[in-house]
Amino acid sequence: MISKPKIIVLIILFIIIAFLVWFLLDDHIRVSQREARRITMRYGFLVAGMDSSCMHMDFNLALGSKITSKLHMRVAFITSPRDDLFAGLEAGRYDIILSSIPSTPEQETAFSFSKPYLVTLEGDLFSISAQNYRLIQAINALLEEMFDDGTMLRISMDIFGLDMVTQAWRTWR
């Protein structure tokens, strides 16, 4: 017969092991902004800021996960109010922004932007923003590859049930 203290220890060990398995196998993690400050690209993470009111959050989650897997990194998504995203990027809370945020001329000189990856029915353009120009170059190459091999269209069809990426792709050509 197993005593109660041994059962409690076994339960605690099971919970710890289950958490570690979940952490190692999960494609992406949602973290708080305080936790994100400690996570950097050096550790194989890419911290992505996203507009908390964005209607296309599922598409951005799928795209961010796909991009980071191709970069052999993990992604941590942080949602913030739209007005705080560029300030968070500048402060180093995010490595990239995944959203359709109209940029000012000052932001266009301070940050790098990918080519558009999505055009909504309302005509909003989605692009990725970052301070690191080389990261944007790598993301542009990945986006181009994903457009060419049909990955972007598959994600769009899975999420929206319609093609919302071909018009964005035409702006690349």
N, C-alpha and C positions, 0 to 999 in steps of 0.2 A: 504494500500500500504506500502510495506517495503522500508525503505530508503536505499540508497547506503552503508552507513557505516555499517548498520546491515547485509546487504548481504555479505559484505567483512568479517565481523566477523564470520558469519555462514560458509563461505567458508574456512576460516582459521581453525575453529573448526573441520570441516569435514576432512580436510587434516591431522590434528593432530590425530584425531580418527582413520583414515584409516592407518596412519603410525603405531600407537600403535597396531592395530589389526594385521597388517602384521608382526610386530616384535614379537608378542606373538604367532602367529600361524606358523611362518616359521620354518622349520626343522633345517636349518643351516644358518649361516651368514658368508659372506665373509667380513673380516675386514682388515684394513691396519696394518702394523707391529706396528705402534705407538699405535693404539687402542688396539692391542693384549697385549701389556705390562700391560695394566690396567685390563685385563680379566684373572682371574685365576680359578683354579679348585675349590677354596673356594666358588665361586659364582655360582657353578653349570655349569660352562663352561669347556670344554676341548679344548685347542687351538692346532690344527693340522697343522703342516708345511708340504707342499707338493712341489715336484719338478715342477717348472713352465713349464718345457719342457716335462713332463711325458705324454706319449701317452695314458696311462690308467687312466687319471684323473677322468673320470666318474665312474669307478669302485671304486676308492679310495673315492670319494665323497659318493657313496652309502654305502660303507663299514663303513666309519667313522660315517655317520648318523645312521646306524643300531647299531653299537657298543655303541655310546653315548646314544641312546634311551634305550638300555638295561641297561646302567649304570645310567639311569634316569638323564642324563645331556644333555646339548645342546653343539653343536660343532661350533667352529669358524675356518674356513679354511683360511690359509694364504699360498699363493704361493710365492716361492722364488727360485732363481737360485740354482741348485743342490749343488754347492760348498759352499753355505751359510747355508745349513740346519743344519748340526751338530753344527756349531758355534751358530746358533740361539737356538738350543736345550740347549746347554751349558749355553748360556746367559739367558735362561729362557723365551725367546720369544714364545716358543712352549712347550706344555706338551708332545706331541708325534710327530713323523715323520711318514707319510704314503707314502712310496715310495720304489723303488728298487735301493738302493744306496749301492754300494760296500763299505764295512767297512774296516778300517785298524785295525791292532791288538791293537793300542792305543785306538781306538773308542770302540772296543769290551770289553776292560777293563773299560772304563769310562761310557759306556751306557749299558742298558739292551735291548735285542732284543726279539721280539716274534718269535714263530716258523713261517715258511713261510706260507703265505696265498694264494699266486698266483705264478705260474710259467708260464712265457710267452713262446711263440713259439720259441723265441731266446734263451731260457734257463735262463732268468733273474729271480731271486727269489725276491719276495716282502715280506718284513716283517715290523713290526712296531717297532720303536726305541723310547726309553724314558730313562730318568734318574731315574725314580721312579720304582724300581723293583716290588713293590707290584702292581702297575698299570699294568705292563707287565704281571704279574701272572693272574690278573683279565681278561685282554684282551685275554690271551691264553685260559683261561677257556671259555670265550665267543666264541672265534673262534672255539674251539672244539665243543661246543654246536651247533654253526651255521653250521659246517661241518656235524655233525650227523643228524640234522633235515632238511638238504637240502637247508638251506637259502643261503649258499655260492654258491651252484650250480645254484640256481635260479637267483642270482645276476649276475653270470657269463653268464648265458644263455641270460638274459635280456640285458646286456651291449654288450657282444661280439657275441652272437649267437652260442657260442661253449663252451665246458667245458675247462676252464683254471685253475681249482682249484683242481681237483682230484689228479693230480701229486703232488701238494704241500701237499695234505692230506696224500698221501702215505709216504712222508718224516717224518710225525709225528709218524707213526706206526713202 
